[in-house]
Amino acid sequence: MAGKVYLVGGGPGALDLYTIKAMTCIQEADCLIYDRLIDPQILTYTKKECECIYVGKAANQHTLPQDQINQLLVEKAQQYQTVVRLKGGDVYVFGRGGEEALVLHENGIGFEVVPGLSSSIAGLCYAGIPITHRGLASGFEVVTAHHKNDTEYEWNYNEFLNDHKTYVFMMGLSELERITEGLMHAGKAPTTPMALISNATLPNQKACYGQLDTIVDLFKQSDLTSPMLIVMGKTIELHDRLDFFHQGVLSKKRVLVTTFSKETQQLSQYFKSEGAEVTQVQVGEIRLLDFDINFSWEHKLIVFTSRNGIRGFFGGLYQKGMDLRQLALVRFACIGQKCAQELATYGFISDILCDQANSEDFNPLLKAKIKEEETMLVVCGKGSCAIETIHEEDQYLIVYENKETDLEISNEMYDIACFSSASAVQRTAKFNIQFKTAVSIGKMTTKAIRTLYPMAQVIEAEAASYEGMIEAVKENKHVL
């Protein structure tokens, strides 16, 4: 039995404009076949075992010809249960999705089409241009400047003379001069509003606005690149009032967010909402480790230094089939509110809580609060632990490791870099990443930043959490 192929529209570019159905397909895919105008970060949403195949096409440079892409879909459908063909924009808007669907039909392979937002509409929206507007444009037309087998196609430019419509020419970067000349020759007014939008909906989106008789010169003076939309019509005149995309306080700032998981972090979402160009990189991966529990729980103070330690500890106990009632007389100590909240999800309240999530405050608190007959079991990750033992009988229990991952960036310059641990700073420094301002989650992280990046401005969170880092950024926007 052949599998099923989902022809999925990925929208105009921005990850947050994917539909829920599109994301579900991507997360369930056994094989993902994707195009050039797809943000590579979408690959982090796939299953680990998913085979990802790039078949992107640029001008005069095709990874695979279309007929070979069609055949690849057939082959992978015979190999996998769920195949996703991920395309930019909408599947059927100049995406050759219809051709791929017909090939699947002819080969008896089940398929489903998942529509996506077309840049012909969403791209204009993000440039402050409504594609229709009462009194200005009662309709619109979308055409492509590319044709089958790259054959010459001469439009009847008289079709574009209705001044009550918005016209969108897609994939027309190389045809801009021919299009404008053809329009004016057909009698279109030279003062007709025109706009060019490059990389629509992405953080590096740029646009220029002019008239039919000036747009070519404006383009030559600009740094606009493909993919580019060519727009003509009266609604362009509204762009200065309707451009919400560049109103963010951090618009055009380049931001690096380091993480230990592939999920999009709160920090990334926040900076994107403020108009920043965000790069999220996974600098490490938390892996839970097996451990022995052949010791007495009597008179124990179990010390947690992180949420990962709590998850690894209780996960290991569950795996070994331990009855948690054995911990009834155990006391717990946590570093920071987030750690205590994590402990509470397992049904335990922290007896000792350090509000400041750093070892400099936690160590003296433990010495002051520990009972004379108690011994500490410090639950931590592999590597050095900043929690100091008090008695000879105290033990360290290693339940996880922070394993370094390979970074795909180097020699990059950012306006802002965000770090939630000292190890993230150390790993980033290996790749010669530079930045003007660092956002730190706490004291130990700040110490690492000042050591490795002495010239950087540091903004430190008051509360050691992602929320605390966001609050610190909000309070210091004036210096970013």
C-alpha positions in Angstrom: 0.0 0.0 0.0 1.3 3.4 -1.0 1.3 6.2 1.6 -0.5 9.5 1.4 1.0 12.8 0.0 0.0 16.1 1.5 0.6 19.1 -0.8 1.0 21.8 1.8 1.1 25.6 1.2 3.6 27.1 3.6 2.3 30.7 3.2 4.3 33.8 2.3 7.4 33.0 4.5 6.8 33.9 8.1 6.5 30.8 10.3 3.7 32.3 12.4 1.5 32.5 9.2 1.5 28.7 8.7 -2.0 27.2 9.2 -2.7 24.8 12.0 -3.3 22.0 9.4 0.0 22.7 7.7 1.9 22.5 11.0 0.1 19.3 11.9 1.2 17.7 8.6 4.8 18.8 9.0 5.0 17.4 12.5 3.6 14.0 11.4 5.6 13.7 8.2 7.8 10.7 7.5 9.3 12.5 4.6 9.3 16.3 3.9 10.1 17.6 0.4 10.5 21.3 0.5 11.1 24.4 -1.7 13.6 27.3 -1.8 11.3 29.9 -0.2 10.8 27.9 3.0 12.3 29.1 6.3 14.8 26.3 7.2 13.6 26.6 10.8 10.5 24.8 9.9 12.6 21.6 9.7 12.9 21.8 13.5 9.3 20.9 13.8 9.7 17.6 12.0 10.2 14.2 13.7 13.8 13.3 14.3 13.5 10.4 11.9 11.8 12.4 9.2 13.7 12.4 5.8 14.0 16.0 4.6 14.7 16.6 0.9 15.4 20.0 -0.6 14.2 20.5 -4.2 14.4 24.3 -4.3 14.4 26.3 -7.6 16.1 29.6 -8.2 16.4 31.5 -11.5 18.2 29.2 -14.0 19.2 26.9 -11.1 17.0 24.0 -10.3 18.0 21.4 -7.8 15.6 19.0 -9.6 13.5 19.6 -12.7 9.8 19.5 -12.1 9.3 16.1 -13.8 11.9 14.6 -11.4 10.2 16.2 -8.4 6.9 14.6 -9.6 8.6 11.2 -9.8 10.2 11.7 -6.3 6.8 12.2 -4.8 5.6 8.9 -6.3 8.7 7.1 -5.1 8.6 8.5 -1.5 4.8 7.7 -1.3 5.7 4.1 -2.0 8.3 4.2 0.7 6.6 6.2 3.5 3.2 6.4 5.1 3.0 10.2 5.2 4.8 12.4 2.7 4.6 16.2 2.8 5.3 18.3 -0.2 5.9 21.8 1.3 5.6 24.7 -1.1 5.8 28.5 -0.6 2.5 30.5 -0.6 -0.5 28.5 -1.8 -0.2 25.2 -3.5 -2.2 26.2 -6.5 -1.1 29.9 -6.9 1.7 29.6 -9.5 3.1 26.7 -7.4 2.7 23.9 -10.0 0.8 22.1 -7.3 -1.9 21.1 -9.8 0.8 19.3 -11.9 2.0 17.4 -8.9 -1.5 16.4 -7.8 -2.3 15.1 -11.3 0.8 12.9 -11.3 -0.2 11.5 -8.0 -3.7 10.8 -9.3 -2.4 9.1 -12.4 -0.2 6.8 -10.2 -3.1 5.9 -7.9 -1.6 7.6 -4.9 -3.8 9.3 -2.4 -3.2 13.0 -1.8 -4.7 16.0 0.1 -4.1 19.7 -0.6 -3.6 22.0 2.3 -4.0 25.6 1.2 -1.7 28.3 2.3 -1.7 32.1 2.4 -0.6 33.5 -0.9 2.1 36.3 -0.8 0.0 38.0 -3.5 -2.4 39.0 -0.7 -0.4 38.5 2.6 2.7 40.1 1.2 0.8 43.3 0.2 -0.8 43.4 3.7 2.6 43.3 5.4 3.7 46.3 3.2 0.6 48.3 4.3 -1.3 47.8 1.1 -4.8 46.4 1.2 -5.5 44.4 -2.0 -9.0 45.9 -2.1 -10.4 49.0 -0.4 -13.9 50.5 -0.8 -13.7 53.5 -3.1 -10.2 52.6 -4.4 -10.1 49.0 -5.6 -13.2 46.8 -6.0 -11.2 43.8 -7.3 -7.7 42.5 -8.1 -5.8 40.4 -10.6 -2.7 38.3 -9.9 -0.5 37.2 -12.8 2.9 35.6 -13.2 5.8 36.9 -15.3 7.0 33.3 -15.8 5.5 30.8 -18.2 5.8 27.2 -19.3 9.3 26.3 -20.5 10.3 30.0 -20.0 8.6 30.9 -23.3 8.1 34.5 -24.3 4.6 35.6 -23.5 3.4 39.0 -24.5 0.5 40.2 -22.4 -2.3 42.2 -23.8 -1.5 45.2 -21.6 -5.0 46.7 -22.2 -6.2 44.1 -19.7 -4.5 46.1 -16.9 -6.0 49.5 -17.6 -8.8 49.4 -15.0 -7.9 51.9 -12.4 -10.3 50.4 -9.9 -8.4 47.2 -9.6 -5.1 46.2 -7.8 -2.7 44.3 -10.1 0.0 42.0 -8.7 2.8 40.7 -10.9 4.6 37.8 -9.3 8.1 36.5 -10.0 8.7 39.6 -12.2 12.0 40.9 -11.0 13.7 40.3 -14.3 10.7 41.6 -16.2 10.1 44.9 -14.4 11.3 47.2 -17.1 9.4 45.4 -19.8 6.2 45.4 -17.7 6.3 49.2 -17.0 7.1 50.0 -20.7 4.2 47.8 -21.9 1.8 49.4 -19.4 2.7 53.0 -20.4 2.6 52.1 -24.1 -1.0 50.7 -23.6 -2.0 54.0 -22.0 -1.7 53.5 -18.3 -1.1 56.8 -16.6 2.6 57.4 -15.7 1.5 58.6 -12.2 -0.2 55.3 -11.4 1.0 54.2 -7.9 3.5 51.3 -7.9 5.2 49.3 -5.2 7.9 46.7 -5.1 8.0 44.3 -2.1 11.0 42.0 -1.4 11.0 39.1 1.0 7.4 39.8 2.1 6.4 39.0 5.7 10.0 38.1 6.7 12.1 40.2 9.1 14.3 41.4 6.2 11.2 42.6 4.2 11.9 45.7 2.2 9.8 47.8 -0.1 9.9 50.9 -2.3 7.0 53.0 -3.4 6.7 55.2 -6.4 4.8 55.6 -9.7 4.7 53.7 -13.0 7.2 56.2 -14.6 9.6 56.2 -11.6 9.6 52.7 -10.2 12.4 51.3 -12.4 14.8 54.0 -11.3 13.8 53.5 -7.7 14.5 49.8 -8.0 17.9 50.4 -9.5 18.8 52.6 -6.6 17.5 50.1 -4.0 18.9 46.8 -2.7 15.7 44.8 -3.2 16.2 41.2 -4.2 14.1 38.2 -5.3 11.5 37.1 -4.3 9.8 40.3 -5.2 6.2 41.4 -5.8 5.3 44.1 -8.3 2.1 45.9 -7.3 0.1 48.6 -9.2 -3.0 50.4 -8.0 -4.5 53.1 -5.9 -4.5 51.2 -2.6 -0.7 51.7 -2.5 -1.3 55.3 -1.4 -2.5 53.9 2.0 0.8 52.3 2.8 2.2 55.1 5.0 -0.8 54.8 7.3 -1.4 51.0 7.2 2.2 49.7 7.5 2.1 47.9 10.8 5.0 45.6 10.1 7.7 48.2 10.7 6.2 49.9 13.7 7.9 47.5 16.2 10.4 49.2 18.5 13.0 46.6 17.5 12.3 46.7 13.8 15.3 45.7 11.7 17.4 44.6 14.8 19.2 41.3 14.3 18.6 39.0 17.4 20.2 35.7 18.3 18.3 33.5 20.7 20.2 30.5 22.1 18.2 27.5 23.3 18.5 23.9 24.5 15.5 22.6 22.6 14.2 23.0 19.0 10.8 24.4 20.0 10.4 28.1 19.3 11.1 30.0 22.6 9.1 32.8 24.2 12.1 35.1 23.6 12.0 34.5 19.9 8.2 35.1 19.7 8.6 38.3 21.7 11.4 39.8 19.5 9.5 38.8 16.3 6.4 40.6 17.6 8.6 43.7 18.0 9.7 43.5 14.4 13.2 42.0 14.9 15.0 39.6 12.6 15.4 36.6 14.9 17.7 33.6 14.6 17.1 30.9 17.1 19.9 28.3 17.4 20.0 25.2 19.6 23.4 25.2 21.4 22.7 22.0 23.4 20.3 19.2 24.1 19.1 18.0 27.5 19.4 14.2 27.8 18.1 12.4 30.8 20.5 9.8 32.3 20.0 6.6 34.3 21.0 6.6 38.0 21.1 4.3 41.0 18.9 4.9 44.0 20.4 2.4 46.5 20.5 4.8 49.4 18.3 5.6 52.4 15.8 8.4 52.1 15.8 9.0 55.9 16.8 12.5 57.0 17.4 13.7 53.4 17.3 17.2 52.0 17.0 16.8 48.2 18.3 19.9 46.5 17.2 20.8 43.0 19.1 23.4 40.9 17.1 23.2 37.7 13.8 22.1 36.2 15.7 19.6 34.1 17.1 18.0 37.3 13.5 17.6 38.7 12.3 16.0 35.4 15.2 13.7 35.3 14.9 12.7 39.0 11.2 11.9 39.0 11.3 10.4 35.5 14.0 8.0 36.7 12.0 7.1 39.9 8.9 6.4 37.8 11.0 4.3 35.4 12.3 2.2 38.3 8.8 1.7 39.7 9.5 3.5 42.9 6.6 4.3 45.2 6.8 8.1 45.9 5.4 7.6 49.3 9.0 6.7 50.3 9.7 10.5 50.0 7.0 11.4 52.5 9.5 12.5 55.2 12.0 14.0 52.7 12.5 17.8 52.6 13.1 19.7 49.4 15.1 22.8 48.5 14.7 24.6 45.1 16.6 27.4 43.4 14.2 29.9 42.0 10.4 30.1 41.6 10.4 28.2 38.3 12.1 25.3 39.9 9.6 25.2 42.8 6.7 25.3 40.3 8.1 22.3 38.5 8.5 20.4 41.7 4.8 21.2 42.6 3.7 19.4 39.4 4.9 16.2 41.0 2.9 16.9 44.2 5.7 18.2 46.4 6.2 21.7 47.9 9.7 23.1 48.4 10.6 23.5 52.0 13.6 25.8 51.3 13.2 28.2 48.4 15.8 30.7 47.1 14.0 33.5 45.3 17.2 34.4 43.4 18.1 31.6 41.1 21.9 31.7 41.5 24.3 29.6 43.6 25.8 32.7 45.3 22.5 33.2 47.2 21.5 29.5 47.4 24.6 28.2 49.1 24.4 30.4 52.2 20.6 29.8 52.4 21.2 26.0 52.4 23.7 26.3 55.2 21.3 28.4 57.3 18.2 26.2 56.8 19.5 22.6 56.8 18.7 20.6 59.9 21.5 19.2 62.0 20.6 15.6 61.2 20.0 16.1 57.5 22.3 15.1 54.7 22.0 16.7 51.2 21.3 14.9 48.0 22.1 17.5 45.3 20.4 16.6 42.0 22.3 18.1 39.1 23.5 17.7 35.6 26.7 16.1 34.4 29.7 18.4 34.8 30.6 20.9 37.6 27.9 21.8 40.1 28.1 25.2 41.9 26.2 23.9 45.0 28.6 23.3 47.9 28.3 20.2 50.1 28.0 20.8 53.9 28.6 17.3 55.4 30.9 14.4 54.3 27.8 12.3 53.8 26.3 14.7 51.2 26.0 13.3 47.7 25.6 14.5 44.1 23.1 12.7 41.9 23.6 13.2 38.2 20.3 12.8 36.3 20.9 14.6 33.0 23.5 16.0 30.7 23.6 19.1 28.6 25.0 17.7 25.4 26.6 20.2 23.0 25.1 20.4 19.5 26.7 21.5 16.2 26.0 25.1 15.3 25.4 26.1 11.6 26.4 29.7 12.1 29.8 31.4 12.4 31.4 34.9 12.1 27.9 36.5 12.4 27.2 39.9 13.9 24.0 40.5 15.9 22.5 43.6 17.6 21.3 41.4 20.5 22.1 38.0 21.8 20.1 36.1 24.5 21.6 33.6 26.8 19.9 31.4 29.5 23.1 29.7 30.8 26.8 30.2 31.0 27.3 27.1 28.8 25.3 28.8 26.0 27.7 31.7 26.1 30.8 29.5 26.0 29.5 27.4 23.1 28.5 30.5 21.1 31.9 32.0 21.6 33.6 29.1 19.9 32.0 30.1 16.6 33.1 33.7 16.7 29.6 35.1 17.1 29.7 38.8 17.8 27.0 41.1 19.3 26.5 44.6 20.7 24.2 43.8 23.6 23.6 40.6 25.6 20.5 39.6 27.5 21.4 37.4 30.5 19.2 35.2 32.6 21.2 35.7 35.7 24.5 36.3 37.5 26.5 33.2 36.4 25.5 33.8 32.8 26.4 37.5 33.1 29.8 36.4 34.5 30.5 34.3 31.4 29.4 37.1 29.1 31.7 39.6 30.7 34.6 37.1 30.6 34.2 36.1 26.9 32.6 39.4 25.6 34.1 42.2 27.7 33.0 44.9 25.2 29.3 43.8 25.1 26.6 45.7 27.0 24.8 43.3 29.3 21.1 43.5 30.4 20.5 41.0 33.2 17.1 39.7 34.1 15.9 40.4 37.7 14.0 37.1 37.7 15.9 34.1 36.3 13.4 33.1 33.6 12.5 33.8 30.0 9.7 36.0 31.3 12.3 37.9 33.4 14.5 38.3 30.3 11.6 39.7 28.3 10.8 42.2 31.1 14.5 43.2 31.2 14.4 44.0 27.5 11.2 46.0 27.8 12.7 48.1 30.6 15.9 48.7 28.5 14.5 49.3 25.0 15.9 52.8 25.1 19.5 51.5 25.0 19.0 48.7 22.5 
